[in-house]
Amino acid sequence: MMGGSTLRKIKSRSWKKQRHFRLLEDGLTIWYKSRWAGKGHSTFSVMDLEAVREGHQSEVMLSIAEEFPSELCFTLVFHGRQGNLDLVADSPEEAQAWIQGVRKLIHKAQTMDEQERQDQWVRDWFQKADKNKDGKMNFKEVKTLLKMMNVEMNEDHALHLFTMADKWESGSLEIEQFVHFYKMLTQRDEVWKVFQDYSGDGEKLTLEELENFLRVEQGEGDQSSRHAQELIQGYEASETAMNQSSMSLEGFQMYLCSQEGSIFKPELLELHQDMSQPISHYFISSSHNTYLLEDQLRGQSSLEAYIQALKRGCRCVEVDCWDGSDGEPIVYHGHTLTSKILFKDIISTLKDYAFKVSDYPVIVSLENHCGVEQQTIMAKHLRQILGEMLLTAPLDGQTPQLLPSPQELKGKILLKAKKIGGLEPCLDETLTDEVSDEDEAANGDTESPCTEDPPAETTNKKSKLSRELSDLVVYCKSVHFHGFEHAQSQAKCYEVSSFSESKAKKLAKEAGTQFIQYNTRQLSRTYPSGLRTDSSNYNPQDMWNVGCQIVALNFQTAGLEMDLNDGLFRQNGCCGYVLKPSFMRDSKSQFSPERPEDRQGYKPLRLSIQVISAQQLPKVNQKEGSIVDPLVRVEVYGVPQDQAKEETSHINNNGFNPVWNETLNFVIHTPELALVRFVVEDYDKASRNDFIGQFTLPFTCIQPGYRHIHLLSKDGTSIPPSSVFVNISISELT
């Protein structure tokens, strides 16, 4: 790989160009250029890669499958929403060298510890800035590099540190010396102060002092003595300190910056919840119009969109089916200019990716606009392609009184669609194959976009349903919602209704408690208004507050709403299912999100967050010489009374190590439903602040004490080494 290869970069059937690729000396940067572009070249870091797919495993590769055999083809998949890189080698051996090589490098990048990651980050910057590639930098070049790294600092201080790092007094620093210089530069006074508070001699923390810190500040109680020893073993680099069972300042800083020192309780990141309750007792990560990569009117429909959603832990995908001209059902956003894909290709993609990140069931929400013939073809594809994965009958052959659990449905794909009749043994053979057409557009929902058939025409229309397709619907029969009273007396647990965001919000406000009771027994799905043609999202919190399980969002649209979704589903092993609080699983629950204080066992909590500092914030504005003016905002989402925002002041010209020491206070009335979002922005007095990074998590997953919040980009991917350092305390409201 270091020697380089000429590979074909493929963008479509007609766009195929040769590019020269090679791995740079740092072992983590891949460089490429076209032969004809003169000096122009591009690079990307192995850190940005998520996986390598062999053969024809992307839409682009499938489109050229006849031209290039699969053993020459591979696809590099990037984190977040960045597009794939599809490549074709000249020989199978060359393809394998790159496939195996990149996989090894990805593994290496993923298994680095915090210190190695930090060093690599510094080295990457050094490589970027070393324009003449002589592996050295004089003070002037270092100053330019610091600006690129968002560091604004006193020149005398920088020169003093530069001279200390320049061991050979050559007037320039090599890469190792630069890493040393950078470490001196990033010594953090605010961490040193905390260290000093607990260290008797100011040099180290003894085992007892570290235990004391963990008990008093980190709230670890009885765990602290065992944990103190583990931390010294895990994070102390100095042999001497380790042999004395003590921790140096450097080891202490390493621990605070690690996963264990992060704001998220590590044990709650793992799969830890009871997965044996009825599926209606869980929030389910759900996507709307899953096939779209962009907006609802002109966007591209893509199999890649399904892969990306499933990789993010999504467990309910949507498929809009229409009759194809050649007898094969197609999927796209009806009556719009969005591109079209084959239904059978989506089902094949589901077979390959449904259970890559989670074993728990996937629901396919089918919006069916096909005639009977193509519905029967859909049923055939579902059965043939999915085989055993497809659930085609009740688990124990019995009519259910309660829905089965995620545990019982592991590895199964469920179809949510209309059904002729129910699951009960039917004595009346006169059931016809006609069902009234009650899909979302016809649900009396005035929010449907003009692109759908107008409700007046569809409400009374009967649509024929294929018996073969109907038979594949087991636990998710789509029905029209006739009100909570009707549901309580008549509805079956396997009946699912869909609500537009405005209908769901109205019901939540007017009859929150009834909605919660309804959702203990049945699944309900909410979806964005048809007027959101730009694929924007609604706030899912309003729906979770009343126990709606399938809160469908446009996964392709980054922003606050997807941050909340990612935040809620980050717990429990990112498996896509999160157990609802106990008061939302009780069919006699009297909880009302509008009046949380009426709940039995109501215990409001005080959340106090001291925002201490931030580290190495990325530059948002690439203009020469611009440095960020950061501020931190903490936002709480939950029941209406818990919605709140507080922010720090902004700090001028320091994205490197801004220090605030400001405390923000909140009262949380329903901790079990609250999500906390930390946002860092670049203050701008003339226009809207620029987004720098964020991190969102459930209130119940917060670790108190001195913690680092590792920031994520707009896309939800990590942006190491950017973080915010806080001190959090949670207490009962007295």
C-alpha positions in Angstrom: 0.0 0.0 0.0 2.9 2.3 0.7 4.3 1.6 -2.8 0.9 2.7 -4.2 -1.5 1.3 -6.8 -3.5 2.7 -9.7 -7.2 1.9 -9.0 -10.3 2.9 -10.8 -12.6 5.2 -8.9 -16.2 4.5 -9.9 -19.0 7.1 -9.4 -21.6 5.6 -11.8 -21.9 3.4 -14.8 -20.5 6.2 -17.0 -18.0 7.8 -14.5 -14.9 5.7 -14.1 -11.5 7.3 -13.7 -8.0 6.1 -12.8 -6.5 7.4 -9.6 -3.1 6.7 -8.0 -3.6 5.7 -4.3 -0.9 5.1 -1.6 -0.6 4.9 2.1 1.5 7.6 3.7 4.4 6.9 6.1 2.2 7.7 9.2 0.3 4.4 8.4 -3.0 6.2 8.8 -3.4 8.6 5.9 -4.4 7.5 2.4 -3.3 9.9 -0.4 -4.6 9.9 -4.0 -4.4 11.9 -7.2 -5.2 11.6 -10.8 -2.3 11.3 -13.2 -3.3 14.4 -15.1 -4.2 16.8 -12.3 -0.7 18.1 -11.9 -0.1 18.9 -8.2 -3.7 18.4 -7.1 -4.3 15.5 -4.7 -6.7 14.4 -1.9 -6.2 12.6 1.3 -8.4 11.0 4.0 -7.6 9.4 7.3 -8.2 5.7 8.1 -9.9 7.1 11.3 -12.7 8.3 9.0 -13.4 4.8 7.7 -15.9 2.4 9.2 -15.6 -0.7 7.0 -14.4 -2.2 3.7 -17.0 -4.2 1.7 -15.7 -6.8 -0.8 -17.2 -7.3 -4.2 -20.4 -5.8 -5.6 -21.7 -4.5 -2.3 -22.9 -1.0 -3.1 -25.4 0.3 -5.6 -22.6 1.7 -7.8 -20.8 -1.7 -7.8 -24.0 -3.6 -8.6 -24.6 -1.3 -11.6 -21.2 -2.2 -13.1 -21.2 -5.9 -12.0 -21.2 -7.2 -15.6 -18.2 -5.1 -16.5 -15.9 -5.8 -13.6 -15.8 -9.2 -11.7 -16.4 -9.0 -8.0 -12.9 -10.1 -7.0 -11.5 -6.8 -8.4 -14.1 -4.6 -6.6 -14.2 -3.1 -3.1 -16.0 -0.3 -1.3 -14.6 2.0 1.4 -17.4 3.0 3.8 -17.0 6.2 5.8 -18.5 7.1 9.2 -21.5 9.4 9.3 -23.2 10.6 6.2 -20.2 10.9 3.9 -20.6 8.9 0.6 -18.8 5.6 -0.1 -15.6 5.3 -2.2 -16.0 2.5 -4.9 -12.8 1.2 -6.3 -11.7 -1.4 -8.8 -8.2 -3.0 -8.8 -6.3 -4.4 -11.8 -5.9 -7.9 -10.2 -7.6 -9.9 -7.4 -4.2 -9.9 -5.6 -4.1 -6.1 -5.6 -7.7 -5.9 -4.5 -7.0 -8.3 -1.6 -3.9 -6.3 -0.5 -6.0 -3.2 -0.2 -9.0 -4.9 1.4 -6.9 -6.8 4.1 -4.6 -3.8 4.6 -7.3 -1.2 5.1 -9.2 -3.6 7.5 -6.0 -4.0 9.6 -5.5 -0.3 9.7 -9.2 0.3 10.7 -8.8 -2.3 13.5 -5.6 -0.6 14.7 -7.3 2.9 14.7 -10.3 1.5 16.6 -8.2 -0.1 19.3 -6.0 2.9 20.1 -6.2 4.2 23.6 -6.8 7.8 24.5 -3.1 8.7 24.6 -2.3 7.1 21.2 -5.3 8.8 19.7 -4.2 12.2 20.9 -0.6 11.6 19.7 -1.9 10.5 16.3 -4.1 13.6 16.1 -1.1 15.8 16.7 1.0 13.9 14.1 -1.8 14.3 11.5 -1.7 18.1 12.0 2.1 18.1 11.8 1.9 16.2 8.4 -0.7 18.6 7.1 1.4 21.6 8.0 4.8 20.3 6.9 4.6 21.9 3.4 8.1 21.0 2.1 7.9 17.5 3.6 11.3 17.7 5.3 9.9 16.4 8.6 10.9 19.6 10.5 9.2 22.9 11.5 10.7 26.2 12.5 8.9 28.5 14.9 7.2 30.5 12.2 5.7 27.3 10.7 4.7 26.1 14.2 2.8 29.4 14.8 0.9 28.9 11.5 0.1 25.3 12.6 -1.2 26.4 16.0 -3.6 28.8 14.2 -4.8 25.9 12.0 -5.4 23.9 15.2 -7.5 26.7 16.6 -4.9 27.8 19.2 -4.5 31.5 19.9 -1.7 32.0 22.4 0.9 34.3 23.8 3.9 34.3 21.4 6.5 34.6 24.2 5.0 31.6 26.0 4.9 29.6 22.8 8.5 30.5 22.0 9.7 29.5 25.5 8.1 26.1 25.1 9.4 25.7 21.6 13.0 26.4 22.8 12.5 23.8 25.6 11.3 21.2 23.1 14.2 22.0 20.6 16.7 19.6 22.2 19.3 19.9 19.5 19.0 23.7 19.4 18.6 23.5 15.7 15.8 26.1 15.5 13.3 23.5 14.3 11.3 20.6 15.7 11.0 17.1 14.4 7.7 15.2 14.8 8.6 13.6 18.2 9.8 17.0 19.6 6.6 18.6 18.2 4.5 16.0 20.1 6.4 16.9 23.3 6.0 20.6 22.6 2.3 20.1 22.1 2.0 18.1 25.4 3.6 21.0 27.3 1.3 23.4 25.6 -1.8 21.4 26.6 -1.0 21.0 30.2 -4.3 21.8 31.9 -4.3 24.0 34.9 -8.0 23.2 35.7 -7.1 19.5 36.0 -4.0 20.3 37.9 -6.1 22.2 40.5 -8.4 19.3 41.1 -5.3 17.0 41.4 -3.8 19.5 44.0 -7.0 19.4 46.1 -6.5 15.7 46.7 -2.8 15.2 46.6 -0.9 15.5 49.8 2.5 16.3 48.3 1.3 17.9 45.0 3.3 15.3 43.0 1.1 12.2 43.1 -2.1 10.8 44.4 -1.6 7.8 46.7 -4.1 4.9 46.5 -5.9 6.4 49.5 -6.0 9.9 48.1 -7.4 8.6 44.8 -10.0 6.5 46.6 -11.0 9.6 48.5 -11.4 11.6 45.2 -13.5 8.8 43.7 -15.7 8.6 46.8 -16.2 12.3 47.4 -16.2 13.8 43.9 -17.2 10.9 41.6 -19.9 9.5 43.9 -18.5 6.0 43.8 -19.1 5.0 47.4 -18.0 1.4 48.2 -16.7 0.8 44.7 -13.9 3.3 45.1 -11.1 1.3 46.7 -11.4 -1.5 44.0 -11.8 1.0 41.3 -8.8 3.1 42.4 -6.5 0.1 41.9 -7.9 -0.6 38.5 -7.5 3.0 37.4 -3.8 3.0 38.4 -3.3 -0.2 36.4 -5.2 1.1 33.4 -4.0 4.7 33.1 -0.7 5.3 34.9 2.2 5.3 32.4 5.0 5.7 35.0 6.4 2.4 36.2 7.6 4.0 39.4 4.2 5.5 40.3 2.5 2.2 39.5 4.9 0.2 41.7 4.1 2.6 44.5 0.3 2.2 43.9 0.0 5.9 43.1 -1.1 8.1 40.2 0.8 11.0 38.6 -0.9 14.1 37.1 -0.5 12.6 33.6 -2.2 9.4 34.6 -5.0 11.3 36.4 -5.6 13.4 33.2 -5.6 10.2 31.1 -8.3 8.7 33.4 -10.5 11.8 33.3 -10.3 11.9 29.4 -11.0 8.2 29.1 -14.3 6.4 28.5 -14.5 5.7 32.3 -14.1 9.4 33.0 -16.8 10.4 30.5 -20.2 11.6 31.4 -22.0 8.4 30.3 -22.2 5.6 32.8 -20.1 2.9 31.0 -22.3 0.0 32.3 -25.4 1.6 30.8 -23.8 1.6 27.3 -23.9 -2.2 27.4 -27.0 -4.2 26.8 -28.5 -4.3 30.3 -32.2 -4.0 30.2 -34.9 -6.6 30.6 -35.7 -7.7 27.0 -38.5 -10.1 27.9 -41.4 -7.7 28.2 -44.1 -7.2 25.5 -42.6 -5.2 22.5 -45.2 -2.4 23.3 -43.2 -1.7 26.5 -40.2 -0.4 24.5 -39.2 2.7 22.6 -38.1 1.5 19.1 -35.6 3.4 17.0 -37.6 4.1 13.8 -37.1 5.7 10.4 -39.5 7.5 8.1 -39.2 7.2 4.3 -36.1 5.2 4.9 -35.3 5.0 1.1 -34.5 8.7 0.8 -31.0 10.2 1.1 -32.3 13.8 0.7 -35.6 15.6 0.5 -39.1 14.3 -0.1 -39.7 15.8 -3.6 -36.6 15.3 -5.6 -34.2 13.3 -3.4 -32.4 10.2 -4.4 -33.9 6.8 -3.3 -31.1 4.5 -2.3 -30.4 1.1 -0.8 -27.5 2.8 1.0 -30.1 4.8 3.0 -31.4 1.5 4.5 -27.9 0.3 5.3 -27.0 3.6 7.0 -30.3 3.6 9.1 -29.8 -0.1 10.1 -26.1 0.6 11.1 -27.4 3.4 13.4 -29.5 0.9 15.2 -32.8 1.6 13.4 -35.4 -1.2 14.0 -38.3 0.0 12.0 -37.9 0.9 8.3 -40.4 2.2 5.9 -41.1 1.0 2.3 -43.4 2.8 -0.1 -44.4 0.4 -2.8 -45.9 1.2 -6.2 -46.6 -0.9 -9.3 -43.5 -1.1 -11.6 -44.0 -0.9 -15.4 -42.3 -4.3 -15.9 -44.2 -6.3 -13.3 -41.6 -5.7 -10.5 -42.9 -3.5 -7.6 -40.8 -0.3 -7.1 -40.2 1.9 -4.1 -40.1 5.7 -4.2 -42.0 8.7 -2.8 -45.2 8.5 -4.8 -46.2 11.3 -7.2 -42.8 13.0 -6.8 -39.6 13.2 -8.7 -37.6 11.1 -6.2 -35.7 8.2 -8.0 -37.0 4.6 -7.9 -35.5 1.4 -6.6 -36.7 -2.2 -6.8 -38.7 -3.7 -3.8 -36.8 -7.0 -4.1 -33.4 -5.1 -3.8 -34.5 -3.5 -0.6 -35.5 -6.9 0.8 -32.1 -8.3 -0.1 -30.4 -5.4 1.6 -32.5 -6.1 4.7 -31.5 -9.7 4.7 -27.8 -8.7 4.7 -27.9 -5.8 7.1 -31.0 -6.2 9.5 -29.0 -7.9 12.2 -25.5 -6.6 11.8 -25.6 -4.2 14.9 -28.6 -5.6 16.8 -30.3 -9.1 17.1 -33.6 -7.6 18.0 -36.6 -7.6 15.6 -36.9 -5.3 12.6 -40.3 -4.0 11.6 -40.9 -3.3 7.9 -43.6 -0.6 7.7 -45.2 -1.2 4.3 -47.1 1.6 2.6 -48.8 -0.4 -0.1 -50.0 1.3 -3.3 -49.7 -1.7 -5.6 -52.4 -3.7 -7.4 -53.1 -7.3 -6.3 -50.8 -8.9 -8.8 -47.7 -7.0 -7.7 -48.6 -7.4 -4.1 -48.5 -11.1 -4.7 -45.0 -10.7 -6.2 -44.0 -8.7 -3.1 -45.2 -11.6 -0.9 -43.2 -14.0 -3.0 -40.0 -11.9 -2.7 -40.5 -11.5 1.1 -40.8 -15.3 1.5 -38.0 -16.3 -0.9 -35.4 -13.7 0.0 -35.9 -13.6 3.8 -36.8 -17.3 4.4 -36.7 -18.1 8.1 -36.0 -14.5 9.0 -39.6 -13.5 8.1 -42.2 -14.1 10.8 -45.2 -15.6 9.1 -47.3 -17.0 12.0 -47.8 -16.3 15.7 -44.9 -17.7 17.8 -46.9 -20.4 19.7 -49.7 -20.7 17.1 -52.0 -19.0 19.6 -53.9 -15.8 19.3 -52.0 -13.4 21.4 -53.4 -11.5 24.4 -50.1 -9.6 24.7 -47.5 -8.8 22.2 -44.3 -11.0 22.3 -41.0 -9.6 23.6 -37.9 -8.4 21.7 -36.2 -11.4 23.2 -38.7 -13.9 21.7 -38.6 -12.1 18.3 -34.8 -12.0 18.1 -33.5 -12.4 14.5 -37.0 -11.9 13.0 -38.4 -9.4 10.5 -42.0 -8.4 11.0 -44.3 -6.9 8.4 -46.5 -4.0 9.4 -49.3 -3.6 6.8 -53.0 -4.1 6.2 -54.5 -7.5 6.8 -57.7 -9.3 5.8 -59.4 -10.3 9.1 -57.4 -10.9 12.3 -55.3 -13.7 14.0 -58.4 -15.3 15.6 -59.5 -18.6 14.2 -62.2 -17.5 11.7 -65.5 -19.3 11.4 -66.9 -16.8 9.0 -65.6 -17.7 5.6 -67.2 -14.7 4.0 -64.3 -12.3 4.7 -63.5 -10.7 1.5 -60.1 -9.5 0.2 -61.3 -5.9 0.2 -60.1 -3.6 3.0 -60.9 0.0 3.1 -57.9 2.0 2.0 -56.8 3.6 5.2 -53.1 4.5 4.7 -51.7 7.6 6.1 -52.9 9.9 3.3 -56.5 8.8 3.9 -56.4 8.9 7.7 -58.4 12.1 7.6 -55.0 13.8 7.9 -55.0 17.3 6.4 -51.3 17.4 6.6 -50.7 15.1 3.7 -48.7 16.8 1.0 -50.4 17.7 -2.3 -48.4 14.9 -3.9 -50.6 12.2 -2.3 -54.2 11.4 -3.6 -56.5 13.9 -1.9 -58.3 12.3 1.0 -61.8 12.9 -0.5 -61.1 10.5 -3.3 -59.5 7.8 -1.2 -61.6 7.7 1.9 -64.4 5.7 0.4 -62.3 3.7 -2.1 -62.0 0.0 -1.4 -58.6 -1.4 -2.3 -58.0 -5.1 -3.1 -55.5 -6.8 -0.9 -53.5 -9.8 -2.0 -54.3 -12.8 0.3 -50.6 -13.9 0.1 -49.4 -10.5 1.3 -52.1 -10.3 4.0 -51.1 -13.7 5.4 -47.5 -12.4 6.1 -48.9 -9.8 8.6 -48.8 -11.2 12.1 -48.2 -8.8 15.0 -48.5 -5.5 13.2 -51.8 -5.1 11.5 -52.3 -1.5 10.3 -55.7 -0.2 11.3 -57.5 3.2 11.4 -57.6 4.8 14.9 -61.2 5.2 16.2 -60.4 6.8 19.5 -59.1 5.5 22.9 -62.6 4.3 24.1 -63.0 2.1 21.1 -59.4 0.8 21.4 -60.0 -0.1 25.1 -63.1 -2.1 24.4 -62.5 -3.5 20.8 -58.9 -3.3 19.7 -56.5 -6.3 19.5 -53.0 -6.0 20.8 -51.6 -6.7 17.3 -53.3 -3.7 15.7 -51.1 -0.7 15.0 -52.3 2.8 14.2 -50.3 5.6 12.6 -50.6 9.2 13.7 -49.3 12.4 11.9 -47.2 14.6 14.2 -50.0 17.1 14.7 -52.6 14.4 15.5 -50.3 12.8 18.0 -49.4 16.1 19.6 -53.1 17.0 19.9 -53.9 13.7 21.5 -50.9 14.0 23.8 -52.1 17.4 25.1 -55.8 16.5 25.4 -55.6 12.9 26.6 -52.0 12.2 27.6 -52.9 9.6 30.3 -55.2 7.7 27.9 -52.5 7.7 25.3 -50.0 6.2 27.7 -52.5 3.5 28.7 -53.2 2.7 25.1 -49.4 2.4 24.4 -48.9 -0.1 27.1 -50.8 -2.7 25.1 -50.6 -1.6 21.4 -47.9 -0.2 19.2 -48.4 3.2 17.7 -46.4 4.9 15.0 -46.0 8.7 14.5 -44.6 10.3 11.4 -43.5 13.8 10.2 -46.1 16.0 8.6 -46.4 15.7 4.8 -45.7 19.4 4.6 -42.0 18.8 5.6 -40.9 18.4 2.0 -37.4 19.3 3.0 -37.2 16.1 5.2 -37.0 18.2 8.4 -38.0 16.4 11.6 -40.4 17.0 14.6 -39.3 16.8 18.2 -39.6 13.1 19.1 -39.7 13.9 22.8 -43.4 14.9 22.7 -44.3 11.4 21.4 -42.0 9.5 23.8 -43.7 11.5 26.7 -46.9 9.6 26.0 -45.2 6.2 25.3 -45.4 6.1 21.5 -42.9 3.4 20.5 -42.4 3.9 16.8 -41.5 7.6 16.5 -40.4 7.7 12.9 -37.8 10.3 11.9 -36.0 11.2 8.7 -32.6 9.6 9.5 -31.0 11.4 6.6 -31.5 14.8 8.2 -28.9 15.8 10.9 -29.9 18.2 13.7 -31.4 18.4 17.2 -34.2 15.8 16.6 -31.7 13.1 15.4 -29.4 14.0 18.2 -32.2 13.3 20.7 -32.9 10.0 18.9 -29.2 9.0 19.0 -29.0 10.1 22.6 -32.0 8.0 23.8 -30.9 4.9 21.9 -27.1 5.2 22.8 -27.9 3.2 26.0 -28.7 -0.5 26.1 -26.0 -1.6 23.6 -27.4 0.6 20.8 -29.8 -2.3 20.1 -32.6 0.0 19.0 -34.9 -0.9 21.9 -35.1 1.0 25.2 -37.4 -0.1 28.0 -40.0 2.5 28.9 -40.1 3.7 32.5 -42.3 1.5 34.8 -45.1 4.1 35.0 -45.5 3.9 31.2 -45.8 0.1 31.2 -48.7 -0.1 33.7 -52.1 -0.3 31.8 -53.7 1.5 34.8 -51.1 4.3 34.8 -52.4 7.7 35.8 -49.2 9.5 34.8 -49.8 12.7 32.8 -46.8 14.5 31.2 -48.7 17.7 31.8 -48.9 17.1 35.5 -45.8 15.1 36.6 -46.2 16.1 40.2 -49.4 14.0 40.5 -47.4 10.8 40.0 -47.0 8.3 42.9 -43.4 8.4 44.0 -42.8 11.9 42.4 -39.2 12.9 43.3 -37.9 16.0 41.5 -34.1 16.3 41.2 -31.7 19.2 41.0 -29.1 19.0 38.3 -26.2 21.3 38.7 -23.5 21.5 36.0 -20.3 23.5 36.4 -19.0 24.1 32.9 -15.2 24.3 33.6 -13.4 24.3 30.2 -13.3 22.9 26.7 -10.4 21.3 24.8 -9.3 21.4 21.1 -12.5 22.6 19.5 -12.6 22.2 15.8 -12.5 25.3 13.6 -15.9 26.0 12.0 -14.8 28.9 9.8 -11.9 28.0 7.6 -11.1 31.6 6.9 -7.4 32.5 7.4 -6.7 33.6 11.0 -10.2 33.0 12.3 -10.4 31.5 15.8 -13.7 30.4 17.5 -15.5 32.4 20.3 -17.1 29.4 22.0 -20.0 29.1 24.4 -21.6 26.1 25.9 -25.4 25.6 26.1 -27.1 22.9 28.1 -30.6 21.9 26.9 -33.0 19.7 28.8 -35.8 17.8 26.9 -38.6 15.9 28.7 -42.1 16.5 30.0 -43.2 20.1 29.3 -42.1 21.3 32.8 -38.6 20.0 32.2 -37.9 21.8 28.9 -35.2 24.3 29.7 -32.0 25.9 28.3 -29.1 27.7 30.0 -25.8 28.8 28.5 -22.4 30.2 29.5 -21.0 33.5 28.3 -18.8 33.3 25.2 -15.0 33.4 25.3 -13.2 35.5 22.7 -10.6 33.8 20.3 -10.0 30.6 22.1 -11.0 27.2 20.7 -8.0 25.6 22.2 -8.5 25.7 26.0 -11.3 28.1 26.9 -12.1 28.2 30.6 -15.6 29.3 31.9 -16.1 28.0 35.5 -19.8 28.9 35.2 -22.6 26.9 36.9 -25.9 26.1 35.2 -28.9 24.8 37.3 -32.0 22.8 36.4 -34.9 21.1 38.1 -35.9 17.8 36.6 -39.5 16.7 37.4 -39.5 13.4 35.5 -35.9 12.2 35.4 -36.9 8.9 33.7 -38.0 10.7 30.5 -35.4 13.6 30.4 -32.6 13.9 27.9 -29.7 16.4 28.3 -28.0 17.9 25.3 -24.7 19.7 25.5 -24.1 22.1 22.6 -20.9 24.1 21.8 -21.3 27.0 19.4 -19.1 29.7 17.9 -20.7 33.0 19.1 -21.5 35.5 16.4 -23.0 38.9 17.3 -24.0 39.7 13.7 -25.7 36.4 12.7 -26.7 33.0 14.0 -24.0 31.2 16.0 -22.2 28.4 14.2 -22.6 24.8 15.5 -19.3 23.3 16.7 -20.3 20.0 18.4 -22.8 18.4 20.7 -23.5 15.4 22.9 -26.9 14.1 24.0 -27.7 11.5 26.6 -30.5 10.3 28.9 -30.5 12.0 32.3 -30.5 8.6 33.9 -27.2 7.7 32.2 -25.3 10.7 33.6 -22.3 10.0 35.9 -21.9 12.7 38.5 -18.5 14.2 39.3 -15.7 15.6 37.2 -16.4 14.4 33.7 -15.4 14.9 30.1 -18.1 15.2 27.4 -16.6 13.9 24.1 -18.2 16.0 21.3 -19.9 14.7 18.2 -20.3 16.4 14.8 -23.6 17.4 13.2 -23.5 14.0 11.7 -23.3 12.2 15.0 -19.7 11.0 14.4 -16.9 11.7 16.9 -14.5 14.6 16.5 -11.6 13.7 18.7 -10.0 15.2 20.7 -12.7 17.8 21.2 -14.3 17.7 24.6 -16.0 19.8 27.4 -14.8 19.4 31.0 -17.6 19.6 33.6 -18.4 18.9 37.2 -21.9 17.5 37.7 -23.9 17.1 40.9 -27.4 15.6 41.2 -29.4 15.9 44.4 -32.9 15.6 45.6 -34.9 18.8 45.5 -35.6 19.8 49.1 
